[in-house]
Amino acid sequence: MTGSPHAVLAATFAPGETAVTSAMRFTREVMTAWATGGVLHTAEQIAGDLAEQVADEPFEVIWKHFGDAVQVELRQRSLPQGDPKAPSVSVEEWGVTFSGDSRVHWARLTLPGSAEQVAAEWLQESSRGTHWLGFLADASDLLAGTLDPDMVPAIIAQVVVPRLSSWCAVYTADDAGPRLVYLWHADEARNDALREQIAEMDVSAADNRRTSAIAMGETQVLAVPLTARGRSLGLMCLGRPDRFTDEVIQFAEDIGRRAALAMDNARLYAQQAAANRALQRSLLPPNEPEVPGLDYGVVYEPAGEANEVGGDFYDLFKAGDDYWRFAIGDVCGTGPEAAAVTGLARHTLRLLAREGYGVAAVLGRLNQAIMEEGERARFLTLLHGDITPVANGLEVRLVSAGHPEALRLKPNGKVEAVTTPQSLLGVFHEVAFEADTVHLDHGDVLLAVTDGVTERRSGGRLLDDDGGLARMLSECAGLSARAVAERIRRGAAEFAAEPSADDLAILVLRAR
């Protein structure tokens, strides 16, 4: 078996008791989508065998369809203990390869029979009832499993071919008419010729309210409208050399309804994600200013899903002729409510700083503004300071309002906390803040992070337990600000195997 795969489906699994069964379930969904029922149970067993050997660490399962065979790959960064074992069932080939810093344990299965045989066998089984209900459930899970609008048409086509038809073309509704977005034939070698054929097909003549037939030479074409929530999203065209039976038409309409809902969900999710990305960008600095004598580095990683806005933020801006301001904060929660407080904080800091208020006075007024929000208010931890270049380095005045302590790193590797803990914002009406003054000699580094770093959890241990962050910073002596920020980010990521559930922001200021 050579050449590129016709299709690829992949999923990532966290370690734990359910990792093996989840990998087997994913495999069953893939085999169902690809109409490879003849090897379904064997493929499940192979995936389970390989997953059992790596289930103590995160791993990725990748299934590839090559037309006459399928291949499973289990990819893992950390190297498992012991030698890899062969699957417990017979396979065409198996082995282990290495790609970059990952190990790939793989196995191949030859597919029995042609696409026409598979389709015929499936239709015979489906007439008994339970097979079709299981297929519908698996197809629904597969369609619901992606929120990528570009992936849904591909899944639709791979679900129906070759079970219901020899080929499938998926169209989306467009102002200029139906637009072809995905084409899949049971025989991939015929895709180019098919594309030329359907280019001459009058898809616009299809009824967008009910299933209808379209003329295309001797091929029977069934046009199934994709409609969800009263809105026409496109068309699913199925082609086969013989007549579509009433049973097949019913199956196609059922799939069409589920496919349309999946398309609409993915469309809505993508629109919301795009809007929130734009909102997130608006809450971050529009540019990076040049500060005399300052080398700085920042890292910002929101941990929420694509439809959530992170609650962490940072800022660095010019506040006067010869001084600059910086801030790093963490709003309680995520989403629009947190974004509202983030926007309030960022704009208040900039406005009051340019009006000449000191850092302590700015925090006092910001606290008042948050309290005036009433029930909409959110707690906010904030580190805010100003930077003044001087002959022997940088003079920094800063206030830590409930925020993780800022650390100073000397060139000799010595690390010390330089802020006095004070009340977080949005809790008490009457709060008086006092600024700490810190001098940064040439080569000194000031590190500020949010609790996405300090409270990164691995089992029952936090990253900053027993001064963990300070030890990590002490290893960064002599590095640039950007290198320090990246080193802290990487250290936080590697501290625990599972992905972080919290936003993360890192701000590094280094006196040059």
DRENLUM-47444 format. One line per 4 residues: number of its first residue (from 1); their letters; for each residue x, y, z of C-alpha. Coordinates in Angstrom, 1 decimal. Layout:
DRENLUM-47444
NUM = A = X/Y/Z ~ ...
This chain:
DRENLUM-47444
1 = MTGS = 0.0/0.0/0.0 ~ 1.5/3.3/-1.1 ~ 0.4/6.9/-1.7 ~ -1.4/9.4/0.3
5 = PHAV = -4.5/8.5/2.4 ~ -7.9/9.2/0.9 ~ -9.2/10.3/4.3 ~ -7.9/11.0/7.8
9 = LAAT = -9.7/11.2/11.1 ~ -8.0/11.8/14.4 ~ -8.7/12.4/18.1 ~ -6.7/13.1/21.2
13 = FAPG = -7.3/11.3/24.5 ~ -6.3/12.2/28.1 ~ -4.9/9.5/30.3 ~ -7.2/7.6/32.7
17 = ETAV = -9.5/4.7/33.1 ~ -11.7/5.6/30.1 ~ -8.8/6.2/27.7 ~ -8.9/2.8/26.1
21 = TSAM = -12.7/2.5/25.8 ~ -12.8/6.0/24.4 ~ -10.2/5.2/21.7 ~ -12.2/2.0/20.8
25 = RFTR = -15.4/4.1/20.6 ~ -13.7/6.6/18.4 ~ -12.5/3.8/16.1 ~ -16.1/2.4/15.9
29 = EVMT = -17.3/5.8/14.8 ~ -14.6/6.1/12.2 ~ -15.2/2.6/10.8 ~ -19.0/3.5/10.7
33 = AWAT = -18.3/6.7/8.8 ~ -16.0/4.9/6.3 ~ -18.4/2.0/5.8 ~ -15.7/-0.5/6.7
37 = GGVL = -18.0/-2.6/8.8 ~ -16.2/-5.8/7.7 ~ -13.2/-4.8/9.9 ~ -15.0/-2.8/12.6
41 = HTAE = -14.5/-5.3/15.5 ~ -10.9/-6.1/14.4 ~ -10.1/-2.3/14.2 ~ -11.7/-1.7/17.6
45 = QIAG = -9.5/-4.5/19.1 ~ -6.3/-3.1/17.5 ~ -7.0/0.4/18.8 ~ -7.7/-1.0/22.3
49 = DLAE = -4.5/-3.1/22.2 ~ -2.3/-0.2/21.2 ~ -4.1/2.3/23.6 ~ -3.6/0.0/26.6
53 = QVAD = 0.2/0.3/26.1 ~ 0.2/4.1/26.3 ~ -2.9/4.9/28.4 ~ -0.9/6.4/31.3
57 = EPFE = 0.0/9.5/29.2 ~ -2.0/11.7/26.7 ~ -2.0/10.1/23.2 ~ -3.5/10.8/19.8
61 = VIWK = -5.3/8.2/17.6 ~ -5.1/8.7/13.9 ~ -7.0/6.6/11.4 ~ -6.0/6.8/7.7
65 = HFGD = -8.1/5.3/4.8 ~ -6.0/4.2/1.8 ~ -8.8/2.7/-0.3 ~ -7.8/-0.9/0.0
69 = AVQV = -6.6/-0.7/3.6 ~ -6.9/1.3/6.8 ~ -4.1/2.2/9.1 ~ -4.2/3.3/12.8
73 = ELRQ = -1.5/5.3/14.4 ~ -1.1/6.0/18.1 ~ 1.1/9.1/18.5 ~ 2.6/10.0/21.9
77 = RSLP = 5.3/12.5/22.9 ~ 6.6/10.9/26.1 ~ 8.1/7.4/25.5 ~ 6.2/4.6/27.2
81 = QGDP = 8.1/2.2/29.4 ~ 8.8/-1.2/27.8 ~ 8.9/-2.4/24.2 ~ 5.8/-2.0/22.0
85 = KAPS = 3.7/-5.1/21.5 ~ 2.0/-6.4/18.4 ~ -1.9/-6.3/18.3 ~ -3.6/-9.4/19.6
89 = VSVE = -5.4/-9.9/16.2 ~ -3.9/-10.5/12.8 ~ -2.9/-7.4/10.8 ~ -1.2/-6.8/7.5
93 = EWGV = 1.7/-4.9/9.1 ~ 2.6/-3.2/12.3 ~ 5.5/-1.3/13.6 ~ 6.9/1.8/15.4
97 = TFSG = 8.3/4.9/13.8 ~ 9.5/8.2/15.2 ~ 8.4/11.7/14.0 ~ 10.1/14.6/15.6
101 = DSRV = 9.8/14.2/19.4 ~ 6.8/11.7/19.0 ~ 6.7/8.0/18.9 ~ 4.1/6.4/16.5
105 = HWAR = 2.9/2.9/17.1 ~ 0.9/1.8/14.0 ~ -0.9/-1.1/12.4 ~ -2.6/-1.8/9.0
109 = LTLP = -5.7/-3.7/8.0 ~ -6.6/-4.8/4.5 ~ -10.2/-4.1/3.6 ~ -12.3/-6.9/2.3
113 = GSAE = -14.5/-6.6/-0.8 ~ -15.3/-3.7/-3.1 ~ -17.4/-0.6/-2.3 ~ -20.4/-2.1/-4.1
117 = QVAA = -20.2/-5.3/-2.0 ~ -20.0/-3.3/1.2 ~ -23.0/-1.2/0.2 ~ -25.0/-4.3/-0.7
121 = EWLQ = -24.2/-6.1/2.5 ~ -25.0/-3.0/4.6 ~ -28.4/-2.5/2.9 ~ -29.3/-6.2/3.5
125 = ESSR = -28.4/-5.9/7.2 ~ -30.1/-2.5/7.6 ~ -33.4/-3.9/6.5 ~ -33.5/-5.9/9.7
129 = GTHW = -33.8/-2.6/11.6 ~ -31.3/-2.5/14.5 ~ -28.3/-2.1/12.2 ~ -29.8/1.1/10.8
133 = LGFL = -30.7/2.5/14.2 ~ -27.1/1.9/15.3 ~ -25.8/3.5/12.2 ~ -27.9/6.6/12.7
137 = ADAS = -26.7/6.9/16.3 ~ -23.1/6.6/15.3 ~ -23.5/9.0/12.3 ~ -25.2/11.6/14.6
141 = DLLA = -22.3/11.3/17.1 ~ -19.7/11.7/14.3 ~ -21.5/14.7/12.9 ~ -21.9/16.3/16.3
145 = GTLD = -18.3/15.7/17.1 ~ -16.9/18.5/15.0 ~ -17.7/22.2/15.1 ~ -15.5/23.0/12.1
149 = PDMV = -17.7/24.1/9.3 ~ -15.2/22.9/6.7 ~ -15.1/19.4/8.2 ~ -18.9/18.8/8.3
153 = PAII = -19.4/18.4/4.5 ~ -16.5/15.8/4.4 ~ -18.1/13.8/7.2 ~ -21.5/13.9/5.5
157 = AQVV = -20.0/12.5/2.3 ~ -18.0/9.8/4.1 ~ -21.1/8.7/6.1 ~ -23.3/8.0/3.0
161 = VPRL = -20.6/6.6/0.6 ~ -20.8/3.7/-0.2 ~ -23.7/2.7/2.0 ~ -26.4/4.8/0.2
165 = SSWC = -24.6/5.8/-3.0 ~ -21.5/5.5/-5.2 ~ -20.7/9.1/-4.7 ~ -21.8/12.2/-2.8
169 = AVYT = -21.5/15.9/-3.6 ~ -22.2/18.5/-0.8 ~ -23.3/22.0/-1.8 ~ -23.7/25.0/0.4
173 = ADDA = -26.2/27.9/-0.2 ~ -24.6/31.0/-1.6 ~ -25.9/34.3/-2.9 ~ -24.8/33.3/-6.4
177 = GPRL = -26.5/29.8/-6.1 ~ -25.4/26.4/-4.8 ~ -21.6/26.1/-4.3 ~ -19.8/22.7/-4.4
181 = VYLW = -17.7/22.3/-1.2 ~ -17.0/18.6/-1.1 ~ -17.0/15.7/-3.5 ~ -16.4/12.0/-2.5
185 = HADE = -16.5/8.9/-4.7 ~ -16.1/5.3/-3.5 ~ -13.5/5.0/-6.2 ~ -11.2/8.0/-5.7
189 = ARND = -9.7/7.6/-9.2 ~ -13.0/8.7/-10.6 ~ -13.2/12.0/-8.6 ~ -11.8/14.2/-11.4
193 = ALRE = -14.1/12.8/-14.1 ~ -17.0/13.1/-11.7 ~ -16.2/16.7/-10.9 ~ -16.4/17.5/-14.7
197 = QIAE = -19.7/15.7/-15.0 ~ -21.5/17.4/-12.1 ~ -20.2/20.8/-13.3 ~ -22.8/20.4/-16.1
201 = MDVS = -25.5/19.3/-13.7 ~ -28.3/21.9/-13.0 ~ -28.2/21.8/-9.3 ~ -30.2/25.1/-9.0
205 = AADN = -33.2/23.2/-10.4 ~ -33.4/21.0/-7.3 ~ -36.2/21.7/-4.8 ~ -34.8/23.1/-1.6
209 = RRTS = -37.8/22.0/0.4 ~ -38.1/18.3/-0.5 ~ -36.0/15.5/-1.9 ~ -36.0/15.4/-5.7
213 = AIAM = -34.3/13.8/-8.6 ~ -31.7/15.5/-10.9 ~ -30.9/14.4/-14.4 ~ -27.3/13.6/-15.2
217 = GETQ = -27.0/11.2/-18.1 ~ -27.5/7.5/-17.1 ~ -26.6/8.2/-13.4 ~ -29.4/8.4/-10.9
221 = VLAV = -29.0/11.5/-8.7 ~ -30.9/12.2/-5.6 ~ -30.9/15.8/-4.3 ~ -31.6/16.0/-0.5
225 = PLTA = -32.1/19.5/0.9 ~ -30.1/20.5/4.0 ~ -32.4/22.6/6.0 ~ -32.1/23.5/9.7
229 = RGRS = -34.1/25.8/11.9 ~ -36.1/26.9/8.9 ~ -33.0/28.0/6.9 ~ -31.8/26.4/3.7
233 = LGLM = -28.1/25.6/4.1 ~ -27.4/23.7/0.9 ~ -27.9/20.3/-0.8 ~ -26.6/16.8/-0.5
237 = CLGR = -26.5/15.1/-3.9 ~ -26.2/11.3/-4.0 ~ -25.4/9.4/-7.2 ~ -25.6/5.7/-8.1
241 = PDRF = -25.9/3.6/-11.3 ~ -29.2/2.0/-10.3 ~ -32.5/3.2/-8.9 ~ -32.8/4.6/-5.4
245 = TDEV = -35.2/2.5/-3.4 ~ -37.7/4.0/-1.0 ~ -35.7/2.6/1.9 ~ -32.5/4.3/0.7
249 = IQFA = -34.4/7.6/0.2 ~ -35.7/7.4/3.7 ~ -32.2/6.8/5.0 ~ -30.8/9.7/3.0
253 = EDIG = -33.5/12.1/4.3 ~ -32.7/11.1/7.9 ~ -29.0/11.7/7.4 ~ -29.8/15.0/5.6
257 = RRAA = -31.7/16.3/8.6 ~ -28.9/15.4/11.0 ~ -26.2/16.8/8.7 ~ -28.0/20.1/8.3
261 = LAMD = -28.3/20.5/12.0 ~ -24.5/19.8/12.4 ~ -23.7/22.3/9.6 ~ -25.8/25.0/11.3
265 = NARL = -24.3/24.3/14.7 ~ -20.8/24.5/13.2 ~ -21.7/27.8/11.4 ~ -23.1/29.4/14.6
269 = YAQQ = -20.1/28.2/16.6 ~ -17.6/29.6/14.0 ~ -19.4/33.0/14.0 ~ -19.4/33.2/17.8
273 = AAAN = -15.7/32.1/17.9 ~ -14.8/34.8/15.3 ~ -16.6/37.4/17.3 ~ -14.9/36.4/20.5
277 = RALQ = -11.5/36.4/18.9 ~ -12.1/39.9/17.8 ~ -13.3/40.9/21.3 ~ -10.2/39.2/22.8
281 = RSLL = -7.9/41.1/20.5 ~ -9.6/44.4/21.4 ~ -8.7/43.7/25.1 ~ -5.0/43.4/24.4
285 = PPNE = -2.5/46.1/23.6 ~ -2.8/47.4/20.0 ~ 1.0/47.8/19.7 ~ 4.2/47.2/21.5
289 = PEVP = 5.9/50.5/22.5 ~ 9.6/51.2/22.5 ~ 10.8/51.9/26.0 ~ 14.4/53.2/26.4
293 = GLDY = 16.5/50.8/28.4 ~ 13.7/48.1/28.6 ~ 13.7/44.7/27.1 ~ 10.3/43.0/27.6
297 = GVVY = 8.5/39.8/26.7 ~ 4.9/38.7/27.0 ~ 3.0/35.4/26.7 ~ -0.8/35.3/26.6
301 = EPAG = -2.8/32.0/26.3 ~ -6.6/31.9/26.9 ~ -7.5/28.4/28.0 ~ -11.3/28.5/27.2
305 = EANE = -13.0/27.0/24.2 ~ -13.1/29.0/21.1 ~ -16.4/30.5/22.1 ~ -15.1/31.9/25.4
309 = VGGD = -13.1/35.0/26.1 ~ -10.3/34.7/28.6 ~ -10.2/36.7/31.9 ~ -6.5/37.3/31.9
313 = FYDL = -5.0/40.5/30.3 ~ -1.8/42.5/30.2 ~ -0.9/46.0/29.0 ~ 2.2/48.2/28.4
317 = FKAG = 1.8/51.8/27.2 ~ 3.3/55.3/27.2 ~ 1.8/57.4/30.0 ~ 4.0/60.5/29.8
321 = DDYW = 7.0/62.1/28.2 ~ 9.5/60.0/30.2 ~ 7.6/57.2/31.8 ~ 5.5/54.2/30.9
325 = RFAI = 2.9/52.0/32.6 ~ 2.4/48.3/32.6 ~ -0.4/46.0/34.0 ~ -1.2/42.3/34.2
329 = GDVC = -4.5/41.2/35.7 ~ -6.9/38.3/36.1 ~ -10.7/38.8/36.1 ~ -12.7/36.1/37.9
333 = GTGP = -14.4/33.9/35.3 ~ -14.5/34.0/31.5 ~ -16.9/35.0/28.8 ~ -18.6/38.4/28.1
337 = EAAA = -19.0/39.3/31.8 ~ -15.3/38.9/32.4 ~ -14.5/40.7/29.2 ~ -16.6/43.7/30.3
341 = VTGL = -14.5/44.0/33.5 ~ -11.3/43.5/31.5 ~ -12.3/46.3/29.2 ~ -13.2/48.6/32.1
345 = ARHT = -9.9/47.9/33.8 ~ -7.7/48.4/30.8 ~ -9.3/51.7/29.6 ~ -9.5/53.1/33.2
349 = LRLL = -5.8/52.4/33.7 ~ -4.8/54.1/30.5 ~ -7.1/57.1/31.0 ~ -6.1/57.8/34.6
353 = AREG = -2.4/57.2/33.9 ~ -2.4/59.9/31.2 ~ -4.2/62.3/33.5 ~ -1.3/62.0/35.9
357 = YGVA = -2.7/59.8/38.6 ~ -0.1/57.6/40.4 ~ -0.3/53.8/40.3 ~ -1.8/53.6/43.8
361 = AVLG = -4.4/56.3/43.1 ~ -5.3/54.6/39.8 ~ -6.1/51.3/41.6 ~ -8.2/53.1/44.2
365 = RLNQ = -10.4/54.7/41.5 ~ -10.5/51.4/39.4 ~ -11.8/49.6/42.5 ~ -14.5/52.3/42.9
369 = AIME = -15.5/51.8/39.2 ~ -15.8/48.1/39.6 ~ -17.9/48.4/42.7 ~ -20.2/50.7/40.9
373 = EGER = -21.0/48.0/38.4 ~ -23.1/46.3/41.2 ~ -24.2/42.8/40.4 ~ -22.2/42.8/37.2
377 = ARFL = -18.9/43.4/39.0 ~ -16.2/40.7/39.0 ~ -13.3/40.2/41.4 ~ -10.0/41.3/39.8
381 = TLLH = -6.4/40.7/40.8 ~ -4.1/43.3/39.3 ~ -0.4/44.2/39.3 ~ 0.0/47.8/38.0
385 = GDIT = 3.2/49.8/37.8 ~ 5.1/52.6/36.1 ~ 8.6/52.5/34.6 ~ 11.0/55.4/34.5
389 = PVAN = 14.4/54.9/32.8 ~ 17.3/56.2/34.9 ~ 21.1/56.2/34.3 ~ 21.7/52.9/36.2
393 = GLEV = 18.7/51.0/35.0 ~ 14.9/51.3/35.6 ~ 12.9/52.8/38.5 ~ 9.7/50.9/38.9
397 = RLVS = 6.7/51.8/41.3 ~ 4.1/49.1/41.5 ~ 1.1/47.9/43.4 ~ -0.1/44.2/43.7
401 = AGHP = -3.8/44.1/44.3 ~ -4.4/40.5/45.3 ~ -2.1/39.3/42.5 ~ 0.6/36.7/42.5
405 = EALR = 3.8/38.3/43.8 ~ 6.2/39.8/41.3 ~ 9.7/38.4/41.4 ~ 13.0/40.1/40.7
409 = LKPN = 15.9/38.0/39.2 ~ 19.5/39.3/39.6 ~ 22.2/38.3/37.1 ~ 23.7/36.0/39.7
413 = GKVE = 20.5/33.9/39.8 ~ 19.2/35.3/43.1 ~ 15.4/35.7/43.1 ~ 13.3/37.7/45.6
417 = AVTT = 9.7/38.9/45.9 ~ 9.4/42.6/45.5 ~ 5.7/43.4/46.1 ~ 3.6/43.8/49.2
421 = PQSL = 0.3/41.8/49.0 ~ -2.8/44.1/49.1 ~ -6.5/43.7/48.7 ~ -7.9/42.5/45.3
425 = LGVF = -10.3/44.8/43.5 ~ -14.0/44.6/43.5 ~ -14.5/43.4/47.1 ~ -14.3/46.4/49.5
429 = HEVA = -15.5/49.9/48.9 ~ -12.9/51.7/51.0 ~ -9.4/50.5/50.1 ~ -6.2/52.4/50.3
433 = FEAD = -3.3/51.2/48.2 ~ 0.4/51.9/48.6 ~ 3.1/51.6/45.9 ~ 6.3/49.6/46.3
437 = TVHL = 9.4/51.0/44.7 ~ 11.8/48.6/43.0 ~ 15.0/49.4/41.2 ~ 16.2/47.2/38.3
441 = DHGD = 19.9/47.4/37.7 ~ 21.2/46.6/34.2 ~ 20.5/42.9/33.6 ~ 17.8/42.6/36.4
445 = VLLA = 14.5/40.9/35.4 ~ 11.0/41.5/36.8 ~ 8.6/38.7/36.3 ~ 4.8/39.0/36.7
449 = VTDG = 2.4/36.1/36.0 ~ -1.3/35.3/36.5 ~ -2.4/32.3/38.6 ~ -2.6/30.2/35.4
453 = VTER = 1.1/29.8/36.1 ~ 1.4/29.7/39.9 ~ -1.7/27.5/40.3 ~ -0.9/25.0/37.5
457 = RSGG = -1.8/21.7/39.1 ~ -0.2/18.3/38.8 ~ -2.1/15.9/41.0 ~ -2.2/17.4/44.5
461 = RLLD = 0.7/19.8/43.9 ~ 0.8/23.4/42.5 ~ 3.6/24.7/40.4 ~ 4.4/27.5/42.9
465 = DDGG = 4.4/25.2/46.0 ~ 7.6/25.6/48.0 ~ 8.8/28.4/45.7 ~ 8.5/26.5/42.5
469 = LARM = 8.2/29.6/40.3 ~ 11.2/31.3/41.9 ~ 13.3/28.2/41.3 ~ 12.2/28.1/37.6
473 = LSEC = 13.1/31.8/37.3 ~ 16.5/31.4/38.9 ~ 17.5/29.2/35.9 ~ 16.8/32.1/33.5
477 = AGLS = 19.7/34.3/34.5 ~ 21.3/35.8/31.4 ~ 18.3/35.2/29.1 ~ 16.5/37.9/27.2
481 = ARAV = 13.0/38.9/28.3 ~ 11.3/37.0/25.6 ~ 13.4/33.9/26.4 ~ 12.5/34.2/30.1
485 = AERI = 8.8/34.4/29.2 ~ 9.0/31.4/26.9 ~ 10.9/29.4/29.5 ~ 8.2/30.1/32.1
489 = RRGA = 5.5/29.2/29.7 ~ 7.1/26.0/28.7 ~ 7.8/25.1/32.4 ~ 4.1/25.6/33.2
493 = AEFA = 3.0/23.5/30.2 ~ 5.4/20.7/31.2 ~ 4.5/20.7/34.9 ~ 1.3/18.6/34.2
497 = AEPS = 0.4/16.2/31.5 ~ -3.2/17.5/31.0 ~ -3.9/20.8/29.2 ~ -4.4/23.8/31.4
501 = ADDL = -7.9/24.7/32.4 ~ -7.0/28.3/33.3 ~ -5.9/31.3/31.2 ~ -2.2/32.2/31.4
505 = AILV = -0.4/35.5/31.1 ~ 3.3/36.3/31.6 ~ 4.9/39.7/31.6 ~ 8.8/40.0/31.8
509 = LRAR = 10.6/43.4/32.1 ~ 14.4/43.4/31.9 ~ 16.6/46.4/32.4 ~ 19.1/46.5/29.5
